[in-house]
Amino acid sequence: MSFPANVRTALARPRKPVAWLAMLFAAVFAIACGDTTTTTAPSLRTTSADASRDEGSSRSTTVNTNALCVQALQRLVRLPNAVTYSKLISSNGGTISVPEADFELEVPSGAFTGSAITFTVTAYAGSTIAYDFQPHGLVFRKPLRATQHLDHTNWGSQKLPNGYFPSLTGAYFSDTAKFNLQTGWGIVDEFESTNLSDGGKTVTWAIPHFSGYIVASGRQ
């Protein structure tokens, strides 16, 4: 990867590890998001929820897309620690909530085969609205529905980077290395079907597969 001259100069200076890594993240994101050439997202090895989990069936999905650069929605009060909830949900459907994050995940009836699956939702620590869903790699017969309440977020008052426009969208990311959870800025793999409801107080989006999702408040 070829860095601009000012970035090469900065990287050559002695740095504390944390500061150096933060600067490198910013440089990589800036180069990727400023590049309009077509890139190929990582192949996603997924375990299909259409088949019995005992069979261990899997499939590969390759998402070909331009760099999907986003700024994530931010909480007005940061979560001091990650928050995790788990729940056994039958094939008849159910919900799992993370009240500390104003979040709820709805599993519709018939979303997967088999009798039941233990779902785990983790809200990442910090201000960025981002979640990890487990079991990793599940692909659903029917998309799940994620609901984020917006009362305690910066939606409508966010400050976006130059070249970004407001866009409240659920987005999937396959690798946290491409996404800075501290600043909420980075690259996602795909955007999902999203709706704003409840007089603009709630955003919902479809989740066709696990595992990492954010709510983008702006994108290039």
Secondary structure as the mmCIF struct_conf table of DSSP 4:
data_model
#
loop_
_struct_conf.conf_type_id
_struct_conf.id
_struct_conf.beg_label_comp_id
_struct_conf.beg_label_asym_id
_struct_conf.beg_label_seq_id
_struct_conf.end_label_comp_id
_struct_conf.end_label_asym_id
_struct_conf.end_label_seq_id
HELX_LH_PP_P HELX_LH_PP_P1 SER A 2 PRO A 4
HELX_RH_AL_P HELX_RH_AL_P1 ALA A 5 ALA A 12
BEND BEND1 ARG A 13 ARG A 13
HELX_RH_AL_P HELX_RH_AL_P2 PRO A 17 CYS A 33
TURN_TY1_P TURN_TY1_P1 GLY A 34 GLY A 34
BEND BEND2 THR A 37 THR A 37
STRN STRN1 THR A 39 THR A 40
HELX_LH_PP_P HELX_LH_PP_P2 ALA A 41 SER A 43
STRN STRN2 LEU A 44 SER A 48
TURN_TY1_P TURN_TY1_P2 ALA A 49 ASP A 50
BEND BEND3 ALA A 51 ALA A 51
HELX_RH_3T_P HELX_RH_3T_P1 ARG A 53 GLU A 55
TURN_TY1_P TURN_TY1_P3 GLY A 56 GLY A 56
STRN STRN3 SER A 58 THR A 61
STRN STRN4 ASN A 64 THR A 65
BEND BEND4 ASN A 66 ASN A 66
STRN STRN5 LEU A 68 ALA A 72
STRN STRN6 GLN A 74 LEU A 79
BEND BEND5 PRO A 80 ASN A 81
STRN STRN7 VAL A 83 SER A 90
TURN_TY1_P TURN_TY1_P4 SER A 91 ASN A 92
STRN STRN8 GLY A 94 VAL A 98
HELX_RH_3T_P HELX_RH_3T_P2 PRO A 99 ALA A 101
TURN_TY1_P TURN_TY1_P5 ASP A 102 ASP A 102
STRN STRN9 PHE A 103 VAL A 107
TURN_TY1_P TURN_TY1_P6 SER A 109 GLY A 110
BEND BEND6 ALA A 111 SER A 115
STRN STRN10 ALA A 116 ALA A 123
HELX_LH_PP_P HELX_LH_PP_P3 TYR A 124 TYR A 124
BEND BEND7 ALA A 125 ALA A 125
STRN STRN11 GLY A 126 THR A 128
STRN STRN12 ALA A 130 GLN A 134
BEND BEND8 PRO A 135 PRO A 135
TURN_TY1_P TURN_TY1_P7 HIS A 136 GLY A 137
STRN STRN13 LEU A 138 HIS A 149
TURN_TY1_P TURN_TY1_P8 ASP A 151 HIS A 152
STRN STRN14 THR A 153 THR A 153
TURN_TY1_P TURN_TY1_P9 TRP A 155 SER A 157
HELX_LH_PP_P HELX_LH_PP_P4 LEU A 160 PRO A 161
TURN_TY1_P TURN_TY1_P10 ASN A 162 GLY A 163
STRN STRN15 PHE A 165 PHE A 173
BEND BEND9 SER A 174 SER A 174
HELX_RH_3T_P HELX_RH_3T_P3 THR A 176 LYS A 178
STRN STRN16 PHE A 179 ASN A 180
TURN_TY1_P TURN_TY1_P11 LEU A 181 GLY A 184
STRN STRN17 TRP A 185 VAL A 188
BEND BEND10 ASP A 189 ASP A 189
STRN STRN18 GLU A 190 PHE A 191
STRN STRN19 THR A 194 SER A 197
HELX_RH_3T_P HELX_RH_3T_P4 ASP A 198 GLY A 200
TURN_TY1_P TURN_TY1_P12 LYS A 201 LYS A 201
STRN STRN20 THR A 202 HIS A 209
BEND BEND11 SER A 211 SER A 211
STRN STRN21 GLY A 212 ARG A 219
#
